[in-house]
Amino acid sequence: MPQDIDDIAFEFYGALSKAIPDVQQSIWSLLQLADKEFIPALSSRQGPKDTVLDHKNAATKSLPVDYFHEMSKQPVVVARLNGKVAGFMSYKTDYEVPETSEKVHAYVSTIIVNPAVRGRKMTARLYQRLFDLLRNNAQEYPILITTRTWSTNINHLTILRRLGFECIFIGKDGRGMGIDTVVYRLKLDRT
Ligand SMILES: CC(C)(COP(=O)(O)OP(=O)(O)OC[C@H]1O[C@@H](n2cnc3c(N)ncnc32)[C@H](O)[C@@H]1OP(=O)(O)O)[C@@H](O)C(=O)NCCC(=O)NCCS
């Protein structure tokens, strides 16, 4: 039985490398836990900045060390459930989306919720936190937010569409036969 969503608390760190050890360790554990859910696996990537995700020639490493290292430079929003780190979202600011050459205010690079505690709308709430953070620092509107995922990631896609994100790019078979790379964008207004 899912616990009440009010048991969830959020924290923000300007860079993962500046987060307290408990957060860094928990995020490292979450990366390992969810590694193979990603297409391609995080352990086969150099980092969230990878612009070409070559599923055919993906290196087979056992741990997502490079990915974690690259992510360490990025801001991160952390969700705790009953005091324990249960999920996170990392992102980049002022980023040019390679697929569209559009400059955006934020590019969400990674989201993971511990499989044991999914189904509590934690990702939607992480996005809401991100929106608050971006609005607090906004110098112009709309704020452009993008993320890239794959066409069979129904959980993430359902959440994105509900939040108002629109698909702006489809890279056919980008992640393998029948699995497209998709880029979604939200234009966030003042309210
Ligand atoms: C994506 C992820 C972060 C979402 O976790 P979460 O916050 O617990 O997600 P939730 O379960 O609350 O929300 C998923 C929603 O999709 C819905 N959904 C799932 N499959 C669906 C389907 N086939 N049709 C319609 N809706 C569907 C769920 O019902 C749920 O909506 P609900 O809350 O109204 O029931 C988690 O699945 C994860 O960590 N995945 C692995 C990593 C990943 O893919 N990250 C994103 C890419 S960077």
The ligand as a Gaussian input file, in Angstrom:
#p B3LYP/6-31G(d) Opt

LIG

0 1
 C       10.232000       6.967000     -14.883000
 C       10.213000       6.803000     -13.365000
 C       11.202000       7.793000     -12.730000
 C        8.786000       7.089000     -12.863000
 O        8.666000       6.710000     -11.498000
 P        7.425000       7.236000     -10.588000
 O        7.597000       8.671000     -10.274000
 O        7.283000       6.310000      -9.453000
 O        6.226000       7.123000     -11.620000
 P        4.712000       6.893000     -11.293000
 O        4.435000       5.423000     -11.174000
 O        4.301000       7.750000     -10.142000
 O        4.024000       7.451000     -12.616000
 C        3.978000       6.719000     -13.798000
 C        2.620000       6.930000     -14.394000
 O        2.550000       6.311000     -15.688000
 C        1.369000       5.557000     -15.741000
 N        1.483000       4.500000     -16.711000
 C        2.383000       3.484000     -16.749000
 N        2.141000       2.695000     -17.796000
 C        1.058000       3.205000     -18.417000
 C        0.321000       2.827000     -19.562000
 N        0.658000       1.762000     -20.280000
 N       -0.718000       3.586000     -19.940000
 C       -1.062000       4.677000     -19.235000
 N       -0.393000       5.087000     -18.135000
 C        0.641000       4.348000     -17.742000
 C        1.205000       5.030000     -14.339000
 O       -0.105000       4.550000     -14.098000
 C        1.530000       6.277000     -13.545000
 O        0.445000       7.155000     -13.525000
 P       -0.467000       7.281000     -12.194000
 O        0.401000       7.901000     -11.144000
 O       -1.576000       8.164000     -12.569000
 O       -0.902000       5.880000     -11.851000
 C       10.595000       5.347000     -12.936000
 O        9.772000       4.452000     -13.645000
 C       12.060000       5.020000     -13.175000
 O       12.923000       5.320000     -12.337000
 N       12.353000       4.393000     -14.338000
 C       13.723000       4.009000     -14.713000
 C       14.543000       5.227000     -15.122000
 C       13.864000       6.057000     -16.182000
 O       13.257000       5.551000     -17.114000
 N       13.993000       7.396000     -16.044000
 C       13.415000       8.339000     -16.996000
 C       14.311000       8.558000     -18.162000
 S       15.651000       9.651000     -17.722000

